[in-house]
Amino acid sequence: IDRKHHADSTLRVGIVGVALTNPDGSRQPSVGAFPSVGRGLLELFLPRSRRRYQIVSPQKFGRVDWVTGAFFLVRAEVMTELQGFDEDYFLYFEETDLCLRAKRAGWATYFDPSISVCHQKPLQNRTVSPKIRLLTRHSRLLYFRKNTSQRQFRVMMFLVRFEAWFRCLFARLGHSASDFGTWKAVRDLVQAFRKHEEPRGIAAAAWAERSIAR
């Protein structure tokens, strides 16, 4: 990062995200704001393609909260200091958690659109499997447990459970009936978090597979 782009010459840049594109050359969102209860509530009413990136998605050089893990650059010093990614996350939110921990340790995250990388088949452009639905909500709840207050975590559990309840009801009424088991499993996941019995790491993937197979 060229220091002329920012006024603070003492700033420690630890993570740099780049511009991501689809195979046809169109731009993909690749940065976002740190998750919050307010954003979580807003995401209930947004299409899936806009959820994680709806607040911040700059197309110019600048400091950001977090950059997507599809492709980013990280100083070896940062990875050593933070002891790498938190392996309690099986899939998703691990890069957001890393950027937050880096910030708390005094490292900045930047977005640099002068570098462009093609990212094929991002999650927001694909059909989401039942397993991925469970894992994304598992990682969201885990992020809130680790990084926010107990009050915010409890509110997020309520939001995830409410979404699951609503979608279960929708399925019972004959709409997307095949999704009923998936959303019931999401409700069970919230209950596991409530009891401090949530699976972590690779155990989360095994838990999701067992829940779907029931």
LUMLUM-447870 format. One record per residue (C-alpha): residue in three letters; x, y, z. Coordinates in steps of 0.1 Angstrom, whole numbers, padded with zeros to 4 digits, always signed. Each point is the difference from the previous one (the first is absolute). Layout:
ALAXYZ...
This chain:
ILE+0000+0000+0000ASP+0014+0034-0010ARG+0001+0022+0031LYS-0010+0031-0022HIS-0035-0014-0001HIS-0006+0006+0037ALA+0011+0027+0025ASP+0011-0022+0028SER+0036-0010-0008THR+0001-0022+0032LEU-0030-0021-0012ARG+0008-0038+0000VAL-0017-0015-0030GLY-0004-0037+0006ILE-0026-0013-0024VAL-0008+0011-0036GLY-0030-0011-0020VAL-0003+0004-0038ALA-0027+0005-0026LEU-0018-0032-0009THR-0017-0006-0033ASN-0023-0025-0015PRO+0012-0020-0031ASP-0018+0025-0022GLY+0020+0028+0015SER-0028+0016+0021ARG+0009+0010+0035GLN-0007-0021+0031PRO-0005+0016+0035SER+0031-0009+0021VAL-0001+0021+0032GLY-0024+0007+0027ALA-0007+0015+0034PHE+0004-0020+0032PRO-0032-0019+0008SER-0024+0016+0025VAL-0035-0007+0012GLY-0014+0028-0021ARG+0016-0014-0032GLY-0012-0035+0009LEU-0036+0013+0003LEU+0003+0018-0034GLU+0014-0031-0017LEU-0033-0018+0008PHE-0016+0022-0026LEU+0027+0001-0026PRO+0006-0025-0029ARG+0029-0024+0007SER+0023+0016-0025ARG+0000+0033+0019ARG+0001-0011+0037ARG+0036+0000+0012TYR+0011+0028-0022GLN-0029+0024+0001ILE+0015+0026+0023VAL+0035+0006-0014SER+0012-0009-0035PRO+0024+0026-0012GLN+0014+0000-0034LYS+0030+0022+0009PHE+0031-0003+0021GLY-0007+0003+0038ARG-0001-0014+0034VAL-0028-0025+0007ASP-0013-0022+0028TRP+0006-0034-0017VAL+0008-0015-0034THR-0013-0033-0014GLY+0022-0030+0005ALA-0004-0010-0037PHE+0033+0018-0005PHE+0020+0024+0022LEU+0035+0007+0011VAL+0011-0003+0036ARG+0033+0008+0016ALA+0018-0030+0014GLU+0004+0020+0032VAL-0037+0004+0004MET-0007-0037-0005THR+0027-0008+0026GLU-0013+0025+0025LEU-0036-0011-0003GLN+0009-0037-0003GLY-0017-0002-0034PHE-0037-0005-0006ASP-0023-0011+0028GLU-0006-0037-0007ASP-0032+0000+0019TYR-0016+0013-0032PHE-0004-0028-0025LEU-0011+0022-0029TYR-0008+0037-0004PHE+0005+0030+0023GLU+0036-0011+0008GLU+0014+0028-0021THR-0023+0025+0017ASP+0012-0012+0034LEU+0036+0002-0011CYS-0004+0036-0012LEU-0017+0010+0033ARG+0027-0017+0021ALA+0026+0018-0022LYS-0017+0033+0006ARG+0000-0005+0038ALA+0037-0009-0002GLY+0007+0033-0018TRP+0001-0012-0036ALA-0020+0017-0028THR-0019-0017-0028TYR+0000+0017-0034PHE-0017-0005-0034ASP+0021+0005-0031PRO-0020-0001-0033SER+0032+0003-0021ILE+0004-0038+0004SER-0027-0021-0016VAL-0007-0037+0004CYS-0027-0022-0016HIS-0021-0018+0026GLN-0020-0027-0016LYS-0033-0012+0015PRO-0003+0021+0032LEU-0025-0011+0025GLN-0024+0029-0007ASN-0002-0012-0037ARG-0007-0037+0009THR-0029-0021+0012VAL+0005-0004+0037SER-0001-0036+0013PRO-0016-0009+0033LYS+0035-0007+0015ILE+0012+0035-0010ARG-0031+0016+0015LEU+0008-0016+0033LEU+0037+0008-0001THR-0005+0037-0009ARG-0023+0004+0030HIS+0023-0020+0022SER+0029+0023-0009ARG-0021+0032+0005LEU-0011-0011+0035LEU+0036-0010+0008TYR+0013+0034-0011PHE-0025+0018+0022ARG+0008-0023+0030LYS+0037+0007-0003ASN+0000+0037-0010THR-0031+0017+0014SER-0017+0005+0033GLN-0023-0026+0015ARG-0030+0022-0007GLN+0009+0003-0037PHE+0006-0037-0002ARG-0034-0008+0015VAL-0017+0024-0024MET+0018-0017-0029MET-0011-0034+0012PHE-0036+0013+0001LEU+0003+0013-0036VAL+0014-0033-0013ARG-0027-0019+0019PHE-0027+0023-0013GLU+0011-0004-0036ALA+0000-0038+0005TRP-0034+0000+0016PHE-0014+0022-0028ARG+0014-0022-0028CYS-0012-0032+0017LEU-0035+0015+0001PHE+0004+0010-0037ALA+0010-0036-0008ARG-0029-0015+0019LEU-0024+0022-0020GLY+0012-0019-0031HIS+0027+0025-0012SER+0035-0016-0003ALA-0012-0030+0021SER+0034-0017-0006ASP+0017+0028+0020PHE-0019-0008+0032GLY+0026-0024+0013THR+0028+0025-0006TRP-0017+0028+0019LYS-0009-0023+0028ALA+0037-0009+0002VAL+0008+0038+0002ARG-0024+0002+0030ASP+0018-0029+0016LEU+0033+0018-0006VAL-0011+0030+0018GLN-0011-0022+0029ALA+0035-0015+0001PHE+0015+0034+0002ARG-0024+0010+0028LYS+0012-0030+0020HIS+0037+0006-0009GLU+0001-0033-0018GLU+0006+0013-0035PRO+0024-0020-0022ARG+0033+0017-0010GLY+0025-0005-0028ILE-0004-0031-0021ALA-0026-0013+0025ALA-0023+0027-0013ALA+0001-0016-0035ALA-0007-0035+0014TRP-0029+0014+0021ALA-0015+0017-0030GLU+0001-0032-0021ARG-0016-0020+0028SER-0027+0026+0005ILE-0009+0001-0037ALA-0001-0038-0002ARG-0026-0003+0028
